[in-house]
Amino acid sequence: MRLALRPYLLIVPALLLTCGILYPFGLGLYYTLFDFSASKPQPDMVRLENYRAVFTQEAFWNSAWVTVLYAVGAALVETVLGVAVALLLHRSTIIGRVLEKILILPLMIAPVIAAIIWKLMLQPSVGVVNHLLRPFGLGGVQWTDTPAGALLSSIAVDVWVYTPFVAILALAGLRSLPASPFEAAAVDGAGWWYTFRRLTLPMLWPYVLVAVIFRFMDSLKVFDIIYALTEGGPGDSTVVLQIRAYLEAIRFQRYSFGISYTIVLWAVVYLAAMVLVKHLGRIQRRAAEVTT
């Protein structure tokens, strides 16, 4: 009897987790069909009117554009810097081993705490960043007081926090690559750039793309870093979709309308993940051809 029940008992945790995820998601989806708000505790069913209002609202398209800029910018810079750091640390030296331990320090800090620290450091008058730049004539930079500066500063904080994540994945990928193709290239007299372009990068791409998928998806639904650093300002220059949903649901108390924003954001993240995962399969097959 125990052997017969074991398979069913093993799936109980997964089943409970699935129910714990699907129930609030389904409930939120149901609420978007009504016009729940603080001023209307007895709502009426409006069907898809909330979604129509979202897509016809100018603020939605502004937030969508800011979200795309943030996600693409952060994921791109983190990927380039992460791979570069991994290549530097791949050499087995004492300095490299020490830097590996230091590399994970930003990941040990909560993103919202990191954003608050950087907010203090970027203060125009008393911030340490302007103090260090003052001898070079750059001490009066308004880092978070202009639309472009606020967005770039938010991306910079994201890069500081999460570049080690990409570097660690890329470094693990480098250390798992087979040695025989590189030995054959060295015997043939191939240079560093040719080896990197023809062997290292094609075989490393699956690991890099996994990092890109995680970072791009996470950047699309960012909230903590931007809200702690700029609170969406100045104006609405850094109001991403997640912050817009918070403003509509919590600050303006339009609950159904705010939840509609989160459902739209979920759909965007899901579609982006599907496209990237499908591309990952092709990259993995191409990398397998290179190793053979």
Sequence and secondary structure as in RCSB ss.txt:
>XXXX:A:sequence
MRLALRPYLLIVPALLLTCGILYPFGLGLYYTLFDFSASKPQPDMVRLENYRAVFTQEAFWNSAWVTVLYAVGAA
LVETVLGVAVALLLHRSTIIGRVLEKILILPLMIAPVIAAIIWKLMLQPSVGVVNHLLRPFGLGGVQWTDTPAGA
LLSSIAVDVWVYTPFVAILALAGLRSLPASPFEAAAVDGAGWWYTFRRLTLPMLWPYVLVAVIFRFMDSLKVFDI
IYALTEGGPGDSTVVLQIRAYLEAIRFQRYSFGISYTIVLWAVVYLAAMVLVKHLGRIQRRAAEVTT
>XXXX:A:secstr
 HHHHHHHHHTHHHHHHHHHHHHHHHHHHHHTTB  BTTBSS  B TTHHHHHHHT HHHHHHHHHHHHHHHHHH
HHHHHHHHHHHHHHTS  HHHHHHHHHHTTGGGS HHHHHHHHHHHT TTT HHHHHHGGGT TT  SSSSHHHH
HHHHHHHHHHHHHHHHHHHHHHHHHHS SHHHHHHHHTT  HHHHIIIIIHHHHHHHHHHHHHHHHHHHHT  HH
HHHHTTT STTTT  HHHHHHIIIIIS  HHHHHHHHHHHHHHHHHHHHHHHHHHHHHHHHHHHHH 
